């Protein structure tokens, strides 16, 4: 059972989140969530929500995420986390799906062809891909 102070802290954190994360309803609907994750700047844990109502808290309990690929929900002070989520416009997801289906039907390239066509669609829709090299 949670103490009164813990419940009060969570309520304050939710209110702070709601105030700091106001997004126009239509803008939120036009985005597709590919990854729902934050990095706690206190304990360095990276909670990730993988499905709707999949509430995940960091190790120290300062921040949490929820919503999976359905919606982005944050609990905690914005200054205590760095958002690592990935969203793209919903229309780009539709374009990727069409390109994947065409590639599967028309080329023998297998998974490499699918990856290549997705990268092309993302590039053509202005999504910047970042290359990282393992040192």
C-alpha positions as CSV (number, residue, x, y, z in Angstrom):
1,X,0.0,0.0,0.0
2,X,1.3,3.4,-1.0
3,X,1.8,6.1,1.7
4,X,0.0,9.4,1.4
5,X,3.2,11.2,0.6
6,X,4.0,8.8,-2.2
7,X,0.4,9.2,-3.7
8,X,0.7,13.0,-3.3
9,X,4.1,12.9,-5.1
10,X,2.7,10.9,-8.0
11,X,-0.2,13.3,-8.3
12,X,2.1,16.3,-8.4
13,X,4.3,14.6,-11.0
14,X,1.3,13.8,-13.2
15,X,0.1,17.4,-12.9
16,X,3.5,18.6,-13.9
17,X,3.6,16.2,-16.8
18,X,0.2,17.3,-18.0
19,X,1.2,21.0,-17.8
20,X,4.6,20.5,-19.5
21,X,3.5,18.2,-22.3
22,X,0.5,19.8,-23.9
23,X,0.3,18.7,-27.5
24,X,-2.6,19.6,-29.8
25,X,-4.9,16.5,-30.1
26,X,-4.7,16.4,-33.9
27,X,-0.8,16.6,-33.9
28,X,-0.6,13.6,-31.5
29,X,-2.9,11.6,-33.8
30,X,-0.8,12.3,-36.8
31,X,2.2,10.6,-35.3
32,X,2.9,6.9,-35.0
33,X,5.0,5.8,-32.0
34,X,7.8,3.4,-32.9
35,X,9.5,3.4,-29.5
36,X,8.3,4.7,-26.2
37,X,11.3,5.2,-23.9
38,X,13.0,7.7,-21.6
39,X,16.4,7.8,-19.9
40,X,16.4,8.7,-16.2
41,X,19.0,11.3,-15.6
42,X,19.2,10.3,-11.9
43,X,19.8,6.5,-12.1
44,X,20.6,6.2,-15.8
45,X,17.9,3.4,-16.3
46,X,16.0,3.4,-19.5
47,X,12.4,2.3,-19.0
48,X,10.6,1.3,-22.2
49,X,6.9,0.7,-22.6
50,X,6.2,-1.8,-25.4
51,X,2.4,-2.0,-25.4
52,X,-0.7,0.0,-24.3
53,X,-0.9,0.1,-20.4
54,X,2.6,-1.2,-20.1
55,X,3.7,1.1,-17.2
56,X,7.4,0.9,-16.7
57,X,9.3,2.8,-13.9
58,X,13.1,3.4,-13.7
59,X,15.1,1.7,-11.0
60,X,15.1,4.7,-8.7
61,X,11.4,5.5,-9.3
62,X,11.9,9.1,-10.3
63,X,10.4,8.7,-13.9
64,X,8.1,6.3,-15.7
65,X,6.7,5.7,-19.2
66,X,3.4,4.2,-20.3
67,X,1.4,3.7,-23.5
68,X,3.6,1.5,-25.7
69,X,3.0,2.3,-29.4
70,X,-0.4,3.8,-28.7
71,X,0.5,7.0,-26.8
72,X,3.3,8.7,-25.0
73,X,2.8,9.2,-21.3
74,X,5.5,10.4,-18.9
75,X,5.5,10.5,-15.1
76,X,8.2,12.5,-13.3
77,X,9.8,15.9,-13.6
78,X,10.8,16.8,-17.2
79,X,14.3,17.8,-15.9
80,X,14.8,14.2,-14.6
81,X,14.6,12.4,-17.9
82,X,15.7,12.6,-21.5
83,X,13.1,11.4,-24.0
84,X,14.4,8.6,-26.2
85,X,11.1,7.9,-28.0
86,X,10.8,7.7,-31.8
87,X,7.7,8.9,-33.6
88,X,7.1,9.4,-37.3
89,X,4.2,10.9,-39.2
90,X,1.4,8.4,-39.7
91,X,1.4,8.9,-43.5
92,X,5.1,7.8,-43.6
93,X,4.1,4.5,-41.9
94,X,1.4,3.9,-44.6
95,X,4.0,4.6,-47.3
96,X,6.4,2.2,-45.6
97,X,3.7,-0.5,-45.5
98,X,2.9,0.0,-49.2
99,X,6.6,-0.1,-50.1
100,X,7.2,-3.3,-48.1
101,X,4.2,-5.1,-49.7
102,X,5.4,-4.1,-53.2
103,X,9.0,-5.3,-52.4
104,X,7.8,-8.6,-51.0
105,X,5.7,-9.2,-54.1
106,X,8.1,-8.0,-56.7
107,X,11.7,-8.7,-55.7
108,X,13.7,-11.7,-54.5
109,X,15.9,-9.5,-52.2
110,X,14.3,-10.8,-48.9
111,X,14.8,-8.8,-45.7
112,X,17.6,-6.7,-47.2
113,X,15.2,-5.4,-49.9
114,X,12.6,-4.6,-47.3
115,X,15.1,-2.7,-45.1
116,X,16.4,-0.8,-48.1
117,X,12.9,0.2,-49.3
118,X,11.9,1.4,-45.7
119,X,15.1,3.5,-45.5
120,X,14.3,5.0,-48.9
121,X,10.7,5.8,-47.9
122,X,11.9,7.4,-44.7
123,X,14.5,9.5,-46.5
124,X,12.1,10.6,-49.2
125,X,9.7,11.8,-46.5
126,X,12.3,13.9,-44.8
127,X,13.0,11.6,-41.9
128,X,16.7,11.9,-41.0
129,X,18.5,8.7,-40.2
130,X,21.5,9.0,-37.9
131,X,24.5,6.7,-38.4
132,X,26.3,5.5,-35.3
133,X,29.6,3.7,-35.3
134,X,30.5,1.3,-32.6
135,X,34.0,2.3,-31.3
